[in-house]
Amino acid sequence: MDKKEAKKRISKLKKVIHYHRYLYHVRDRQEISDAVLDSLKHELKKLEDQFPELITPDSPTQRVGGKALRAFKKVKHRVPMLSLEDAFSSEEMQDWLSRGAKIESATSRAELFSELKFDGLALSLIYKNGILERAATRGNGNTGENVTQNVKTIEAIPLKLEIHAPLSEGMKSKVGHLLERGLIEIRGEVMITKKDFEKINRNQKKEGKQIYANPRNLAAGSVRQLNPAITRSRHLDFYAYGIWTDVGQKKHSQEHEVLSTLGFKTDARARVIGSLKELFSFQKKIARERSRFDYEVDGIVVVINDNALFKKLGIVGKAPRGSIAFKFTPKEATTIIEDIILQVGRTGALTPVAKLRSVKIGGVAVSRATLHNEDEIRRLDARIGDTVVVGRAGDVIPDIRKVIKELRPPRAKIFHMPRRCPVCNSILVQGGVILRCKNRECPARHREALCHFVSKKTFDIDGLGPKIIDALLDNGLIQDAADLFELKEGDLAPLERFGEKSAKNLVRSIQSRRSISLAKFIFSLGILHAGEETTIDLAEHFGSLQSLGRATKEELENVLNIGEVVAKSIVEWFESEQNQKFLKKLLKYVTVKSPKKIKGKLVGRTFVLTGGLESLTRDEAKDRIREAGGDVSETVSKNTDFVVIGSEPGSKLDDAKRLGVKIIDKKTFLKMV
């Protein structure tokens, strides 16, 4: 991007960020998630780093918050309440330390202090002669709102400071003196528990009132109530994270000790960190555990522990160089659609796919996202060149959730679906919202069917990916999936970069998969509309491939969860002469195992999985449930018995809470299975 393009992009980004920051900080309202706003600010910061001459005083990177509400008296902060720069990856954390080392070489080997980044409302508390004199919100960083009367209703905030535990002699003397005659400024975060947040929203819903978007918004709104009685009823909490007065502290970690001694809650998980490796391990641990915390946490704050070194590093813009917010990988981010391409699936369905400027979501680099179908493109009004919000559907599949039209470039290109298949040029047929290539000989359909046949959920042939399948087809070594089992090591010699050892390994891998369960075998056939769960139901109901092949449409419709469309598709597949020949050929090499009658302890119980389980893959967890007689569903409903949450759970956790479905963690789940 050249300077001219960067200037236009920066102008648009500033306008959008200003608008959403105003909604968030002044009106206590959100139209986009915190992760999306962070992503936009992150892009702006990177562009300004690249073109520092384009930085202007009105840039969101040059200020902290929005305007103070008029309902409260404005107060000027003794020391500005600065914001923190964000980092989202280990590379960005290393860059942060490197930048500090250029100013003070000791930064590269400095001791770090890390604490949770609570998602609440920042407060400054001024104590005069040990008595709470003033509480103020951050406001715009220099001027905040006087919310003292409301803050006095929060029991976690002491009205009078007292020394409750021993201090070192030097600090004890200074603190004691300041408590008698002097000022002490404490800073921290006002929050509300997830439990109280849900309780208040339930009551709001019953009374037909506004539902709060998140605990942070509710905490902010509660502190800003004109009636302190309402603030008291919200059961707010407060965690202190720093002292902005000299009490003899040499390290930031000592401030936590003093705060605790003075009667404040501090982060019990905070710790001194000796290296970046230890820091990354700590951040991953918190990311795994945060769903079980009482409060919302969106990352960790990392501080140079030596206060003298911290001070030497100074401030850049409105952020201290000696501290940074190491945020958890976002579940949403913004990026740009660079192109829209078409994929032809194994059933002939055409799926438009957006090629994206690479962006990290949930710790994974994403460069493509499905647009599903033409109706979805129209609903989103997505165009090539648009800035879009991308998330990961079901915690896994990247999808486009919103177009930020305010950032649309003048030459954004509208995408039109074709009339002919882009691979075989056959006329396409519309079936509902799906555009489909009906040519069974279409090379794209054939390739996708082979990829499906060898995938983990079917034959699970290790080492046989799309590139090797392409090579096998291009060299005429296979015509269909059954031919895979006839391959010999010498047959693979024509393949580029295929040595003797790799050929031997591939043949061994294929031959080790000559026995397969009935459910996986049916799924491997790629029957239109017959998904993984459907094939499990078919296998359990019919018990053998022969019985399924002879089943009538009416008999199939009697199977639980199978309707007319699926039944018709199955009958048509088995009636096809071409498919019958393929089955006969395939069954020469493959043994299909009939399902055993399951009498496990989970019979009749339905599970939904969300988040990572670390020691188990999602498919392994599903297999464990089924082996114990349970069922697996992809969606949460009133019929769900358990929702299993791992690290970084998705929206299914919210659905479970809303419907009152029992939620269990990984440890409880493993005991059950």
C-alpha positions as CSV (number, residue, x, y, z in Angstrom):
1,M,0.0,0.0,0.0
2,D,1.4,3.4,-1.0
3,K,1.1,6.6,1.0
4,K,-1.9,7.9,-1.0
5,E,-3.9,4.7,-0.4
6,A,-2.8,4.6,3.3
7,K,-4.0,8.1,3.8
8,K,-7.5,7.2,2.5
9,R,-7.6,4.0,4.5
10,I,-6.5,5.8,7.7
11,S,-9.2,8.5,7.2
12,K,-12.0,5.9,6.9
13,L,-10.7,3.8,9.8
14,K,-10.6,6.9,12.1
15,K,-14.2,7.8,11.2
16,V,-15.5,4.3,11.9
17,I,-13.5,3.9,15.1
18,H,-14.6,7.3,16.5
19,Y,-18.2,6.3,15.9
20,H,-17.9,2.9,17.7
21,R,-15.8,4.3,20.5
22,Y,-18.4,7.0,21.1
23,L,-21.2,4.3,21.3
24,Y,-19.0,2.2,23.6
25,H,-17.5,4.8,26.0
26,V,-20.2,7.5,26.0
27,R,-23.5,5.8,25.3
28,D,-22.6,2.4,26.9
29,R,-23.9,0.7,23.8
30,Q,-22.2,-1.5,21.1
31,E,-22.9,-2.4,17.5
32,I,-19.8,-4.4,17.0
33,S,-17.8,-6.7,19.4
34,D,-14.7,-5.6,21.3
35,A,-12.6,-8.0,19.2
36,V,-13.8,-6.3,16.0
37,L,-13.0,-2.8,17.4
38,D,-9.6,-4.0,18.6
39,S,-8.9,-5.4,15.1
40,L,-9.8,-2.0,13.4
41,K,-7.6,-0.1,15.9
42,H,-4.8,-2.6,15.4
43,E,-4.9,-2.0,11.6
44,L,-4.9,1.8,12.1
45,K,-1.9,1.5,14.5
46,K,0.1,-0.6,12.0
47,L,-0.6,1.9,9.2
48,E,0.5,4.8,11.4
49,D,3.6,2.9,12.4
50,Q,4.4,2.5,8.6
51,F,3.5,6.1,7.8
52,P,4.2,8.2,11.0
53,E,3.8,11.4,9.0
54,L,0.1,10.6,8.6
55,I,-0.5,10.6,12.4
56,T,-2.9,13.4,13.4
57,P,-4.0,14.7,16.8
58,D,-7.6,13.4,16.2
59,S,-6.4,9.8,15.7
60,P,-7.9,7.2,18.1
61,T,-4.4,6.1,18.8
62,Q,-3.6,9.5,20.3
63,R,-6.3,9.5,22.9
64,V,-7.7,7.1,25.6
65,G,-11.4,7.4,25.8
66,G,-14.6,9.3,24.9
67,K,-16.2,12.4,26.3
68,A,-17.3,12.6,29.9
69,L,-21.1,12.4,30.5
70,R,-22.6,15.8,31.3
71,A,-24.6,14.3,34.2
72,F,-21.5,14.1,36.4
73,K,-19.0,16.8,37.4
74,K,-15.8,16.7,35.4
75,V,-12.5,16.2,37.3
76,K,-8.9,16.5,36.0
77,H,-6.6,13.5,36.8
78,R,-3.4,14.3,38.7
79,V,-1.6,11.9,36.4
80,P,-3.2,11.0,33.0
81,M,-4.9,7.6,32.9
82,L,-3.1,6.2,29.8
83,S,-4.3,3.4,27.5
84,L,-2.2,0.3,26.6
85,E,-1.0,-0.8,23.3
86,D,-2.4,-4.2,22.3
87,A,-0.5,-7.3,21.2
88,F,-2.1,-10.5,19.8
89,S,0.8,-12.8,19.1
90,S,4.1,-14.0,20.5
91,E,5.9,-12.2,17.6
92,E,4.3,-8.9,18.6
93,M,5.3,-9.4,22.2
94,Q,8.9,-10.0,21.1
95,D,8.7,-6.8,19.0
96,W,7.5,-4.8,22.0
97,L,10.5,-5.9,24.1
98,S,12.9,-5.2,21.2
99,R,11.5,-1.6,20.8
100,G,12.1,-1.1,24.5
101,A,15.6,-2.4,24.2
102,K,16.5,0.2,21.6
103,I,15.7,2.9,24.2
104,E,17.1,1.1,27.3
105,S,19.2,-2.0,26.6
106,A,18.3,-3.5,30.0
107,T,14.7,-4.1,28.7
108,S,15.8,-7.2,26.8
109,R,16.6,-9.0,30.0
110,A,14.1,-7.2,32.3
111,E,11.9,-9.1,34.8
112,L,8.3,-8.9,33.8
113,F,5.1,-8.8,35.9
114,S,1.9,-10.2,34.5
115,E,-1.7,-9.8,35.7
116,L,-5.2,-10.5,34.3
117,K,-6.7,-7.8,32.1
118,F,-10.1,-7.6,33.6
119,D,-12.8,-6.4,31.2
120,G,-14.3,-3.7,33.4
121,L,-14.3,0.1,34.0
122,A,-11.1,1.8,35.0
123,L,-11.3,4.0,38.1
124,S,-9.0,6.4,39.9
125,L,-9.4,6.6,43.7
126,I,-7.9,9.5,45.7
127,Y,-7.4,9.0,49.4
128,K,-6.6,12.1,51.5
129,N,-5.3,11.3,55.0
130,G,-6.4,7.7,54.5
131,I,-10.1,8.6,53.7
132,L,-11.7,8.2,50.3
133,E,-12.0,11.7,48.9
134,R,-12.7,11.2,45.2
135,A,-13.4,8.5,42.7
136,A,-13.2,9.2,39.0
137,T,-13.7,7.4,35.7
138,R,-11.0,7.4,33.0
139,G,-13.0,9.7,30.7
140,N,-10.7,11.0,28.0
141,G,-7.5,10.1,30.0
142,N,-7.0,13.7,31.3
143,T,-10.5,14.5,32.5
144,G,-12.9,12.0,34.0
145,E,-16.3,11.9,35.8
146,N,-16.7,12.3,39.5
147,V,-18.6,9.1,40.6
148,T,-17.6,9.2,44.3
149,Q,-21.1,8.7,45.8
150,N,-21.7,5.7,43.6
151,V,-18.3,4.2,44.3
152,K,-18.9,4.4,48.0
153,T,-21.6,1.8,47.6
154,I,-19.1,-0.8,46.4
155,E,-18.0,-2.7,49.5
156,A,-14.8,-4.0,47.9
157,I,-13.5,-0.4,48.0
158,P,-12.4,0.7,51.5
159,L,-13.7,4.0,52.7
160,K,-10.7,4.3,55.0
161,L,-7.2,2.9,54.4
162,E,-5.6,0.9,57.1
163,I,-2.4,-1.3,57.2
164,H,-3.7,-4.9,57.6
165,A,-0.4,-6.8,57.2
166,P,3.4,-6.2,57.7
167,L,5.3,-4.0,55.2
168,S,9.0,-3.5,54.8
169,E,10.3,-0.8,57.1
170,G,10.9,1.8,54.4
171,M,7.4,1.4,52.9
172,K,5.7,1.1,56.2
173,S,7.0,4.5,57.2
174,K,6.0,6.2,54.0
175,V,2.6,4.6,53.8
176,G,1.9,5.4,57.5
177,H,2.9,9.0,56.9
178,L,0.6,9.3,53.8
179,L,-2.3,7.8,55.7
180,E,-2.0,10.5,58.4
181,R,-1.4,13.5,56.1
182,G,-1.0,13.0,52.4
183,L,-2.6,11.8,49.1
184,I,-2.6,8.2,47.8
185,E,-3.9,7.4,44.4
186,I,-5.1,3.9,43.7
187,R,-6.2,2.6,40.3
188,G,-8.2,-0.5,39.4
189,E,-11.1,-2.0,37.7
190,V,-14.8,-2.0,38.6
191,M,-16.5,-5.2,37.5
192,I,-19.6,-7.4,37.8
193,T,-19.6,-11.2,38.0
194,K,-20.8,-13.3,35.1
195,K,-23.4,-14.8,37.4
196,D,-24.8,-11.3,38.5
197,F,-24.7,-10.2,34.9
198,E,-26.9,-13.1,33.8
199,K,-29.3,-12.6,36.7
200,I,-29.8,-8.9,36.0
201,N,-30.4,-9.6,32.3
202,R,-33.0,-12.3,33.2
203,N,-34.8,-9.7,35.3
204,Q,-34.5,-7.1,32.5
205,K,-36.0,-9.5,30.0
206,K,-38.9,-10.4,32.3
207,E,-39.7,-6.7,32.7
208,G,-39.3,-6.0,29.0
209,K,-36.3,-3.7,29.5
210,Q,-33.0,-3.3,27.7
211,I,-30.7,-6.4,27.7
212,Y,-27.1,-5.5,28.4
213,A,-24.5,-6.5,25.8
214,N,-21.8,-7.6,28.2
215,P,-20.6,-7.4,31.9
216,R,-18.3,-4.4,31.1
217,N,-21.2,-2.3,29.7
218,L,-23.3,-3.2,32.7
219,A,-20.5,-2.3,35.2
220,A,-20.0,1.1,33.4
221,G,-23.7,1.9,33.4
222,S,-24.0,1.0,37.0
223,V,-21.2,3.3,38.1
224,R,-22.8,6.1,36.1
225,Q,-26.2,5.8,37.7
226,L,-27.5,9.1,39.1
227,N,-29.1,7.2,41.9
228,P,-26.5,5.5,44.1
229,A,-29.2,3.0,45.3
230,I,-29.2,1.5,41.8
231,T,-25.4,1.2,41.9
232,R,-25.6,-0.6,45.3
233,S,-28.2,-3.1,43.9
234,R,-25.9,-4.2,41.1
235,H,-23.3,-5.8,43.6
236,L,-20.3,-4.3,41.8
237,D,-16.8,-5.5,42.6
238,F,-13.3,-3.8,42.4
239,Y,-9.8,-5.1,41.8
240,A,-6.9,-2.7,42.3
241,Y,-3.9,-3.0,40.0
242,G,-1.6,0.0,40.8
243,I,-0.5,2.8,43.1
244,W,0.2,6.2,41.5
245,T,1.9,7.6,44.6
246,D,5.5,7.0,45.8
247,V,5.2,4.7,48.8
248,G,8.8,3.4,48.4
249,Q,8.0,0.7,45.9
250,K,10.8,-0.3,43.6
251,K,8.9,-2.9,41.6
252,H,5.4,-3.1,40.3
253,S,5.0,-6.4,42.1
254,Q,5.5,-4.6,45.4
255,E,2.5,-2.4,44.5
256,H,0.3,-5.5,44.6
257,E,1.6,-6.3,48.0
258,V,0.9,-2.8,49.3
259,L,-2.6,-2.8,47.8
260,S,-3.4,-6.1,49.5
261,T,-2.1,-4.8,52.8
262,L,-4.3,-1.7,52.5
263,G,-7.4,-3.8,52.1
264,F,-7.9,-4.0,48.3
265,K,-8.6,-7.1,46.2
266,T,-5.8,-7.8,43.8
267,D,-5.4,-10.4,41.1
268,A,-4.5,-13.7,42.9
269,R,-3.1,-15.1,39.6
270,A,-0.6,-12.2,39.0
271,R,3.0,-13.3,39.0
272,V,6.6,-12.2,38.3
273,I,7.7,-13.6,34.9
274,G,11.3,-14.4,34.2
275,S,11.2,-15.0,30.4
276,L,9.1,-14.7,27.3
277,K,8.8,-18.5,27.2
278,E,7.3,-18.4,30.7
279,L,5.0,-15.5,29.7
280,F,3.6,-17.4,26.7
281,S,3.0,-20.4,28.8
282,F,1.2,-18.3,31.4
283,Q,-1.0,-16.6,28.8
284,K,-2.0,-20.0,27.3
285,K,-2.9,-21.3,30.7
286,I,-5.1,-18.3,31.4
287,A,-6.8,-18.6,28.0
288,R,-7.6,-22.2,28.8
289,E,-9.0,-21.5,32.2
290,R,-10.8,-18.1,31.7
291,S,-14.2,-19.6,30.9
292,R,-14.3,-20.8,34.6
293,F,-13.4,-17.4,36.1
294,D,-16.1,-15.4,37.9
295,Y,-15.3,-12.3,35.7
296,E,-14.7,-11.6,32.0
297,V,-11.0,-11.5,31.2
298,D,-9.8,-10.4,27.7
299,G,-6.0,-10.9,28.1
300,I,-3.1,-10.3,30.4
301,V,-1.3,-7.0,31.2
302,V,2.5,-7.3,31.0
303,V,4.6,-4.7,32.8
304,I,8.3,-4.1,33.1
305,N,8.6,-4.9,36.8
306,D,11.4,-2.5,37.6
307,N,9.7,0.9,38.2
308,A,12.8,2.9,37.4
309,L,13.3,1.2,34.1
310,F,9.6,1.5,33.4
311,K,9.8,5.3,33.9
312,K,12.9,5.6,31.7
313,L,11.1,4.0,28.8
314,G,8.6,6.8,28.8
315,I,5.4,7.2,26.8
316,V,4.7,6.9,23.1
317,G,1.5,8.7,22.0
318,K,-0.9,7.9,24.9
319,A,0.6,4.5,25.9
320,P,3.5,3.7,28.3
321,R,6.3,1.8,26.5
322,G,6.9,-0.3,29.6
323,S,3.5,-2.0,29.6
324,I,1.3,-3.8,27.0
325,A,-2.0,-5.7,26.9
326,F,-1.3,-9.2,25.6
327,K,-4.8,-10.0,24.4
328,F,-6.3,-13.4,23.8
329,T,-6.6,-14.3,20.1
330,P,-9.9,-12.8,19.0
331,K,-12.9,-14.8,17.9
332,E,-13.6,-12.1,15.3
333,A,-11.3,-9.8,13.3
334,T,-11.5,-7.4,10.4
335,T,-9.8,-8.0,7.0
336,I,-10.4,-7.3,3.3
337,I,-12.0,-9.5,0.6
338,E,-9.3,-9.7,-2.1
339,D,-11.3,-12.0,-4.5
340,I,-14.3,-14.3,-4.6
341,I,-13.7,-17.8,-6.1
342,L,-16.0,-20.8,-6.7
343,Q,-15.5,-24.3,-5.3
344,V,-17.3,-27.3,-6.8
345,G,-18.1,-29.9,-4.0
346,R,-18.4,-33.6,-4.2
347,T,-22.2,-33.3,-4.7
348,G,-21.8,-30.7,-7.4
349,A,-22.8,-27.8,-5.1
350,L,-21.1,-24.5,-6.0
351,T,-19.8,-22.6,-3.0
352,P,-18.5,-19.0,-3.3
353,V,-15.4,-18.5,-1.2
354,A,-13.9,-15.2,-0.2
355,K,-10.1,-15.0,-0.6
356,L,-9.0,-12.7,2.3
357,R,-6.0,-10.7,3.3
358,S,-4.6,-13.1,5.9
359,V,-5.7,-12.4,9.5
360,K,-5.4,-14.4,12.8
361,I,-8.6,-15.5,14.5
362,G,-8.5,-17.8,17.5
363,G,-4.7,-18.2,17.0
364,V,-5.1,-19.5,13.5
365,A,-4.2,-17.6,10.3
366,V,-7.3,-17.4,8.1
367,S,-7.1,-16.5,4.4
368,R,-10.4,-17.9,3.1
369,A,-14.0,-17.8,4.3
370,T,-17.1,-19.4,2.9
371,L,-19.9,-17.1,1.6
372,H,-22.2,-20.2,1.4
373,N,-24.4,-19.2,-1.5
374,E,-25.7,-16.3,-3.7
375,D,-28.4,-15.4,-1.2
376,E,-25.8,-15.0,1.6
377,I,-23.7,-12.7,-0.6
378,R,-26.8,-10.6,-1.3
379,R,-27.8,-10.5,2.4
380,L,-24.3,-9.4,3.4
381,D,-23.9,-7.2,0.3
382,A,-20.4,-8.4,0.2
383,R,-18.1,-7.2,-2.6
384,I,-14.5,-7.7,-3.7
385,G,-12.5,-5.0,-1.9
386,D,-14.8,-4.7,1.1
387,T,-13.6,-4.7,4.7
388,V,-15.4,-7.5,6.6
389,V,-15.8,-9.0,10.0
390,V,-14.7,-12.6,10.0
391,G,-15.3,-15.1,12.7
392,R,-15.0,-18.9,13.1
393,A,-18.4,-20.6,12.9
394,G,-18.7,-23.4,15.5
395,D,-15.3,-22.3,16.8
396,V,-13.7,-23.9,13.6
397,I,-15.0,-22.8,10.2
398,P,-14.2,-19.2,9.1
399,D,-17.2,-17.2,8.0
400,I,-18.0,-13.6,7.1
401,R,-20.4,-12.0,9.6
402,K,-20.6,-8.4,8.5
403,V,-19.5,-5.9,5.9
404,I,-18.3,-2.5,7.2
405,K,-19.8,-0.5,4.4
406,E,-18.3,2.8,5.6
407,L,-14.9,1.4,4.6
408,R,-16.0,0.3,1.1
409,P,-13.6,1.6,-1.6
410,P,-15.1,3.3,-4.7
411,R,-14.1,0.4,-7.0
412,A,-15.6,-2.4,-4.9
413,K,-16.7,-5.1,-7.4
414,I,-20.0,-6.9,-7.2
415,F,-19.8,-10.7,-7.7
416,H,-22.2,-12.6,-9.9
417,M,-22.7,-16.4,-9.8
418,P,-22.1,-18.1,-13.2
419,R,-24.6,-20.0,-15.4
420,R,-22.1,-22.8,-16.2
421,C,-19.8,-24.9,-14.1
422,P,-16.4,-23.2,-13.9
423,V,-14.7,-26.7,-14.3
424,C,-16.6,-28.7,-16.8
425,N,-18.7,-26.0,-18.4
426,S,-22.0,-27.9,-17.8
427,I,-25.2,-25.8,-17.4
428,L,-25.8,-25.3,-13.6
429,V,-29.1,-26.2,-12.0
430,Q,-30.7,-24.2,-9.1
431,G,-32.0,-26.3,-6.2
432,G,-33.3,-24.0,-3.5
433,V,-30.5,-21.7,-2.6
434,I,-27.9,-24.1,-4.0
435,L,-26.5,-23.9,-7.5
436,R,-25.3,-27.3,-8.6
437,C,-23.3,-29.0,-11.4
438,K,-25.2,-32.2,-12.3
439,N,-22.4,-33.7,-14.4
440,R,-21.3,-36.8,-12.5
441,E,-18.1,-36.9,-14.6
442,C,-17.1,-33.3,-13.6
443,P,-13.4,-33.5,-12.6
444,A,-14.0,-31.2,-9.6
445,R,-16.8,-33.3,-8.2
446,H,-14.7,-36.5,-8.7
447,R,-11.7,-35.0,-7.0
448,E,-13.8,-33.7,-4.0
449,A,-15.4,-37.1,-3.7
450,L,-12.0,-38.8,-3.5
451,C,-10.8,-36.3,-0.9
452,H,-13.9,-37.0,1.2
453,F,-13.4,-40.8,0.8
454,V,-9.9,-40.6,2.4
455,S,-10.7,-37.9,5.1
456,K,-10.5,-38.4,8.8
457,K,-14.2,-38.9,9.3
458,T,-14.3,-41.8,6.7
459,F,-11.4,-44.1,5.8
460,D,-8.8,-41.8,7.5
461,I,-5.9,-42.7,5.2
462,D,-2.9,-40.9,6.6
463,G,-0.6,-39.1,4.1
464,L,-3.2,-39.1,1.2
465,G,-4.0,-35.4,0.8
466,P,-5.4,-33.4,-2.1
467,K,-2.1,-32.8,-3.8
468,I,-1.3,-36.6,-3.9
469,I,-4.9,-37.3,-5.1
470,D,-4.3,-34.7,-7.9
471,A,-1.1,-36.5,-8.9
472,L,-2.7,-39.9,-8.9
473,L,-5.5,-38.7,-11.1
474,D,-3.2,-36.7,-13.5
475,N,-1.0,-39.7,-14.0
476,G,-3.9,-42.1,-14.6
477,L,-3.1,-44.3,-11.6
478,I,-6.7,-44.2,-10.2
479,Q,-10.1,-43.8,-11.7
480,D,-12.1,-44.2,-8.5
481,A,-11.6,-44.7,-4.8
482,A,-11.5,-48.5,-5.1
483,D,-8.4,-48.2,-7.3
484,L,-6.5,-46.9,-4.3
485,F,-6.4,-50.4,-2.8
486,E,-4.8,-51.8,-5.9
487,L,-1.8,-49.4,-5.8
488,K,1.7,-50.9,-5.5
489,E,4.9,-49.2,-4.5
490,G,6.2,-49.3,-8.1
491,D,3.1,-47.6,-9.4
492,L,4.0,-44.5,-7.5
493,A,7.4,-44.0,-9.2
494,P,6.1,-41.5,-11.8
495,L,4.9,-39.2,-9.1
496,E,7.2,-36.2,-8.6
497,R,9.3,-36.3,-5.3
498,F,7.9,-39.7,-4.4
499,G,10.8,-41.8,-3.2
500,E,10.9,-45.5,-2.3
501,K,10.2,-44.8,1.4
502,S,7.3,-42.4,0.9
503,A,5.8,-44.8,-1.7
504,K,6.1,-47.7,0.8
505,N,4.5,-45.6,3.6
506,L,1.6,-44.5,1.5
507,V,0.8,-48.1,0.3
508,R,1.1,-49.4,3.9
509,S,-1.3,-46.6,5.1
510,I,-3.9,-47.4,2.4
511,Q,-3.7,-51.2,3.1
512,S,-4.1,-50.6,6.9
513,R,-7.6,-49.1,6.2
514,R,-9.2,-52.2,4.6
515,S,-11.6,-52.6,7.6
516,I,-14.1,-49.9,8.5
517,S,-17.3,-49.4,10.5
518,L,-20.6,-49.4,8.6
519,A,-21.4,-45.8,9.6
520,K,-18.1,-44.5,8.3
521,F,-18.4,-46.6,5.1
522,I,-21.8,-45.2,4.3
523,F,-20.5,-41.7,5.0
524,S,-17.5,-42.3,2.7
525,L,-19.9,-42.9,-0.3
526,G,-20.8,-39.2,-0.3
527,I,-24.5,-39.7,-0.7
528,L,-26.3,-36.4,-1.2
529,H,-27.8,-35.0,2.0
530,A,-26.5,-37.9,4.1
531,G,-24.2,-36.3,6.7
532,E,-22.2,-37.9,9.4
533,E,-25.0,-38.1,12.0
534,T,-27.4,-39.4,9.5
535,T,-25.1,-42.2,8.4
536,I,-24.7,-43.2,12.1
537,D,-28.5,-43.4,12.4
538,L,-28.7,-45.5,9.2
539,A,-26.0,-47.9,10.4
540,E,-27.7,-48.5,13.8
541,H,-31.1,-48.9,12.2
542,F,-30.3,-51.3,9.3
543,G,-27.2,-53.1,10.7
544,S,-25.7,-54.0,7.3
545,L,-25.0,-52.5,4.0
546,Q,-27.2,-55.1,2.2
547,S,-30.2,-54.1,4.3
548,L,-29.7,-50.5,3.7
549,G,-29.2,-51.1,-0.1
550,R,-32.6,-52.9,-0.2
551,A,-34.5,-50.3,1.9
552,T,-37.5,-48.6,0.3
553,K,-38.2,-44.8,0.6
554,E,-40.9,-45.5,3.1
555,E,-38.7,-47.7,5.2
556,L,-36.0,-45.0,5.3
557,E,-38.5,-42.4,6.3
558,N,-39.3,-44.5,9.4
559,V,-35.7,-44.0,10.6
560,L,-35.4,-41.3,13.3
561,N,-34.3,-37.8,11.9
562,I,-34.6,-38.9,8.2
563,G,-37.1,-37.1,6.0
564,E,-38.4,-37.5,2.5
565,V,-35.5,-35.6,0.8
566,V,-32.8,-37.7,2.4
567,A,-34.7,-41.0,1.9
568,K,-35.1,-40.2,-1.8
569,S,-31.5,-39.4,-2.2
570,I,-30.4,-42.7,-0.6
571,V,-32.7,-44.8,-2.7
572,E,-31.5,-43.1,-5.9
573,W,-27.9,-43.6,-5.0
574,F,-28.3,-47.4,-4.5
575,E,-30.5,-47.7,-7.6
576,S,-27.7,-46.2,-9.8
577,E,-26.0,-48.9,-12.0
578,Q,-22.8,-47.0,-11.9
579,N,-22.8,-46.9,-8.1
580,Q,-23.6,-50.6,-7.9
581,K,-20.6,-51.4,-10.0
582,F,-18.4,-49.2,-7.8
583,L,-19.7,-50.9,-4.6
584,K,-19.0,-54.3,-6.0
585,K,-15.5,-53.3,-6.9
586,L,-14.8,-51.6,-3.6
587,L,-16.1,-54.5,-1.4
588,K,-13.4,-56.8,-3.0
589,Y,-10.9,-54.9,-0.9
590,V,-12.8,-53.6,2.1
591,T,-14.5,-55.3,5.0
592,V,-17.4,-53.5,6.5
593,K,-18.0,-54.1,10.2
594,S,-21.6,-54.1,11.4
595,P,-22.3,-52.0,14.5
596,K,-22.4,-53.7,17.9
597,K,-25.4,-53.2,20.2
598,I,-24.2,-50.5,22.7
599,K,-25.2,-50.8,26.3
600,G,-23.1,-48.0,27.7
601,K,-23.9,-45.7,30.6
602,L,-24.6,-42.7,28.3
603,V,-27.5,-44.3,26.3
604,G,-30.1,-41.7,25.7
605,R,-27.9,-38.8,26.6
606,T,-27.1,-36.1,24.1
607,F,-23.9,-34.0,24.2
608,V,-22.7,-30.8,22.5
609,L,-19.0,-29.9,22.4
610,T,-17.6,-26.4,22.3
611,G,-14.0,-25.2,22.7
612,G,-10.7,-27.1,22.6
613,L,-10.3,-30.2,24.8
614,E,-6.5,-30.4,24.4
615,S,-5.9,-34.1,25.2
616,L,-8.7,-35.1,22.7
617,T,-9.6,-34.0,19.2
618,R,-13.2,-33.1,18.6
619,D,-13.7,-36.4,16.6
620,E,-12.0,-38.5,19.3
621,A,-14.4,-37.0,21.9
622,K,-17.4,-37.8,19.7
623,D,-16.2,-41.4,19.3
624,R,-15.9,-41.7,23.1
625,I,-19.5,-40.5,23.6
626,R,-20.8,-42.9,21.0
627,E,-18.8,-45.8,22.3
628,A,-20.6,-45.2,25.7
629,G,-24.0,-45.2,24.0
630,G,-24.5,-41.4,23.9
631,D,-25.5,-39.1,21.0
632,V,-23.7,-36.0,19.7
633,S,-25.4,-32.9,18.4
634,E,-23.9,-29.8,16.7
635,T,-26.6,-27.5,18.1
636,V,-27.8,-26.8,21.7
637,S,-31.5,-27.4,22.3
638,K,-33.9,-28.2,25.2
639,N,-33.2,-31.9,24.3
640,T,-29.4,-31.5,25.0
641,D,-28.3,-33.1,28.2
642,F,-24.8,-31.8,28.5
643,V,-22.7,-29.0,26.9
644,V,-19.0,-29.8,27.3
645,I,-16.8,-26.7,27.4
646,G,-13.1,-26.7,26.6
647,S,-10.7,-23.7,26.1
648,E,-12.1,-20.7,24.2
649,P,-15.8,-21.9,24.1
650,G,-18.0,-20.4,21.5
651,S,-21.6,-19.2,21.3
652,K,-22.9,-22.7,22.2
653,L,-21.9,-21.9,25.8
654,D,-24.3,-18.9,25.7
655,D,-27.0,-21.0,24.2
656,A,-26.6,-23.6,27.0
657,K,-26.9,-20.9,29.7
658,R,-30.0,-19.4,28.0
659,L,-31.7,-22.8,27.8
660,G,-30.6,-24.0,31.2
661,V,-28.7,-26.9,29.8
662,K,-26.1,-28.5,32.2
663,I,-22.6,-27.3,31.5
664,I,-19.6,-29.6,32.3
665,D,-15.8,-29.1,31.9
666,K,-13.2,-31.3,30.3
667,K,-12.4,-33.1,33.6
668,T,-16.0,-34.0,34.4
669,F,-16.5,-35.1,30.8
670,L,-13.5,-37.5,30.8
671,K,-14.8,-39.1,34.0
672,M,-18.1,-39.7,32.3
673,V,-16.7,-41.3,29.2
